[in-house]
């Protein structure tokens, strides 16, 4: 059985992600131990809350994630995906892990649209051959909760979603993968995506 380490830095829905990954067929270790993360077959970086606080709490664990890129698959979920990028404009400009080029920006106010973007929405496969979305139909519905979106180039955008503006709902740079939505809240589609992630390990 493949083993996934979920990075525990004090912010994130560890338990629900852990249950979903176990259901998808992997054993799970929730850890903030540098060596346990270094020796992982696959790493998940979850996250809820504010970007700067999360990066501060991540501290030295972030260096391990940067070292691990290219060695093992790393999946960032929601804020975890945003932390993978170069910068975020949330409460000022703050530096991310730099695993995927791009900047995290706030949705602009727009009549008829609420912020945060919350609920079910579709993902359009811009790179349908990406292994994370193997067997996932185009325009599948997944569950979102976020006020900020990933601004990156087409090269790193795996799926795109429309809400106020088109945004990258999934990103990839090598073994660094991020999803803006919550696979653990996205029913069978989310479970299939987690199974695909485990399959890349």
C-alpha positions as CSV (number, residue, x, y, z in Angstrom):
1,X,0.0,0.0,0.0
2,X,1.3,3.4,-0.9
3,X,2.0,5.8,1.9
4,X,1.0,9.5,1.9
5,X,2.2,12.1,4.4
6,X,-0.1,15.0,5.0
7,X,1.9,18.0,6.2
8,X,0.7,19.3,9.6
9,X,1.6,22.9,10.1
10,X,-1.4,23.8,12.2
11,X,-3.7,25.1,9.5
12,X,-5.8,22.7,7.4
13,X,-8.6,20.2,7.3
14,X,-6.2,17.3,8.1
15,X,-8.8,14.8,9.3
16,X,-11.2,15.0,6.4
17,X,-8.3,14.9,3.9
18,X,-6.8,11.9,5.7
19,X,-10.1,10.0,5.6
20,X,-10.5,10.7,1.9
21,X,-7.0,9.6,1.1
22,X,-7.4,6.4,3.1
23,X,-10.7,5.7,1.2
24,X,-8.7,6.3,-2.1
25,X,-6.4,3.4,-1.1
26,X,-3.3,4.8,0.6
27,X,-2.1,4.7,4.2
28,X,-1.8,8.2,5.7
29,X,0.6,9.8,8.2
30,X,-0.2,13.3,9.4
31,X,3.2,14.8,10.4
32,X,5.3,17.9,11.0
33,X,8.5,15.8,11.2
34,X,11.0,16.8,8.6
35,X,12.4,13.3,8.2
36,X,9.0,11.7,7.9
37,X,8.1,14.2,5.1
38,X,11.4,13.7,3.4
39,X,10.9,9.9,3.2
40,X,7.3,10.1,2.0
41,X,6.2,8.4,-1.2
42,X,3.7,11.2,-1.8
43,X,3.0,14.5,0.1
44,X,-0.2,16.5,0.5
45,X,-0.2,20.1,1.6
46,X,-3.7,21.1,2.7
47,X,-4.7,24.5,4.0
48,X,-7.4,26.8,5.1
49,X,-7.1,30.4,6.3
50,X,-4.8,33.3,5.3
51,X,-1.7,32.9,3.0
52,X,0.8,34.8,5.1
53,X,-0.1,33.1,8.3
54,X,0.1,29.7,6.6
55,X,3.5,30.4,5.1
56,X,4.8,31.6,8.5
57,X,3.5,28.5,10.2
58,X,5.0,26.2,7.5
59,X,8.5,27.6,8.2
60,X,11.2,24.9,7.7
61,X,8.7,22.4,6.4
62,X,8.5,24.5,3.3
63,X,12.2,23.9,2.6
64,X,11.5,20.1,2.7
65,X,8.7,20.6,0.1
66,X,11.0,22.5,-2.2
67,X,13.6,19.8,-1.8
68,X,11.1,17.1,-2.5
69,X,9.8,18.6,-5.8
70,X,10.9,16.4,-8.6
71,X,11.5,13.5,-6.3
72,X,7.9,12.6,-5.2
73,X,4.4,13.9,-6.1
74,X,3.2,16.8,-4.0
75,X,-0.4,17.7,-4.0
76,X,-1.5,21.2,-2.7
77,X,-5.2,21.5,-1.8
78,X,-7.0,24.9,-1.7
79,X,-4.7,27.3,0.2
80,X,-2.1,24.5,-0.1
81,X,-2.2,25.0,-3.8
82,X,-1.9,28.8,-3.5
83,X,1.2,28.3,-1.2
84,X,2.9,26.5,-4.1
85,X,3.0,29.6,-6.2
86,X,5.5,32.4,-6.3
87,X,3.5,35.1,-4.6
88,X,0.1,36.0,-3.1
89,X,-1.6,39.4,-3.0
90,X,-3.6,38.5,0.1
91,X,-3.1,41.2,2.7
92,X,-0.1,42.6,0.9
93,X,2.4,40.8,-1.4
94,X,3.8,37.7,0.2
95,X,6.2,35.1,-1.1
96,X,5.1,31.5,-1.6
97,X,7.1,28.3,-2.1
98,X,7.8,29.0,-5.8
99,X,7.0,25.5,-7.0
100,X,4.6,26.7,-9.7
101,X,5.1,30.1,-11.4
102,X,2.3,32.6,-10.9
103,X,0.6,34.9,-8.4
104,X,-2.5,34.5,-6.2
105,X,-5.0,37.3,-6.7
106,X,-8.3,38.3,-5.1
107,X,-11.5,38.0,-7.1
108,X,-12.7,41.5,-8.1
109,X,-16.1,42.6,-6.9
110,X,-18.7,41.9,-9.6
111,X,-22.5,42.4,-9.5
112,X,-24.3,39.1,-8.9
113,X,-21.3,37.2,-7.7
114,X,-20.5,36.5,-4.1
115,X,-17.0,36.3,-2.6
116,X,-15.9,33.7,-1.5
117,X,-16.6,31.5,-4.4
118,X,-18.3,28.7,-2.6
119,X,-20.0,25.6,-3.8
120,X,-20.0,23.3,-6.8
121,X,-18.5,24.4,-10.1
122,X,-17.1,22.8,-13.2
123,X,-13.5,22.1,-14.2
124,X,-12.5,22.3,-17.9
125,X,-9.6,20.1,-18.8
126,X,-7.0,22.3,-20.5
127,X,-4.5,19.5,-20.4
128,X,-6.7,16.4,-20.7
129,X,-3.7,14.0,-20.7
130,X,-2.6,15.0,-17.2
131,X,-2.5,11.8,-15.1
132,X,-4.2,13.5,-12.1
133,X,-7.4,13.7,-14.3
134,X,-7.2,10.3,-16.0
135,X,-10.8,9.1,-16.5
136,X,-12.3,12.3,-15.2
137,X,-14.9,13.7,-17.7
138,X,-14.4,17.2,-18.9
139,X,-16.6,19.8,-17.1
140,X,-17.0,17.6,-14.0
141,X,-18.3,19.3,-10.9
142,X,-16.1,19.8,-7.8
143,X,-16.5,21.7,-4.6
144,X,-14.8,25.1,-4.0
145,X,-14.4,27.6,-1.1
146,X,-12.0,30.4,-1.9
147,X,-11.7,34.2,-2.3
148,X,-8.4,34.2,-4.2
149,X,-7.5,32.6,-7.5
150,X,-4.3,31.4,-9.2
151,X,-3.0,33.5,-12.0
152,X,-0.6,31.4,-14.0
153,X,0.2,30.8,-17.7
154,X,-1.4,28.1,-19.9
155,X,1.8,25.9,-19.5
156,X,1.0,25.3,-15.8
157,X,-2.8,25.3,-16.0
158,X,-4.3,21.8,-16.0
159,X,-7.9,22.7,-15.5
160,X,-9.7,26.0,-15.7
161,X,-12.9,27.2,-14.0
162,X,-15.1,30.2,-14.6
163,X,-16.2,32.4,-11.7
164,X,-16.1,36.2,-12.2
165,X,-13.0,35.5,-14.3
166,X,-11.4,32.4,-15.8
167,X,-8.9,30.9,-13.3
168,X,-6.6,27.9,-13.0
169,X,-8.5,25.5,-10.8
170,X,-5.6,22.9,-11.1
171,X,-1.9,23.6,-11.7
172,X,1.2,21.5,-12.3
173,X,4.9,22.0,-12.6
174,X,6.6,18.6,-12.8
175,X,5.7,16.7,-9.6
176,X,4.2,19.7,-7.9
177,X,0.4,19.6,-8.4
178,X,-2.2,21.9,-7.0
179,X,-6.0,21.9,-6.9
180,X,-8.0,24.9,-5.8
181,X,-11.1,22.8,-5.1
182,X,-11.5,20.3,-2.2
183,X,-11.3,16.7,-3.6
184,X,-12.3,15.5,-0.1
185,X,-15.6,17.3,-0.5
186,X,-16.1,16.5,-4.2
187,X,-17.8,13.1,-4.0
188,X,-16.8,10.4,-6.5
189,X,-15.0,12.8,-8.7
190,X,-12.8,14.0,-5.9
191,X,-12.1,10.4,-4.8
192,X,-11.1,9.5,-8.3
193,X,-8.7,12.4,-8.4
194,X,-7.1,11.3,-5.1
195,X,-6.9,7.7,-6.5
196,X,-5.1,9.1,-9.6
197,X,-2.6,11.0,-7.3
198,X,-1.9,7.8,-5.4
199,X,-1.4,6.1,-8.8
200,X,1.4,8.6,-9.7
201,X,3.4,7.7,-6.6
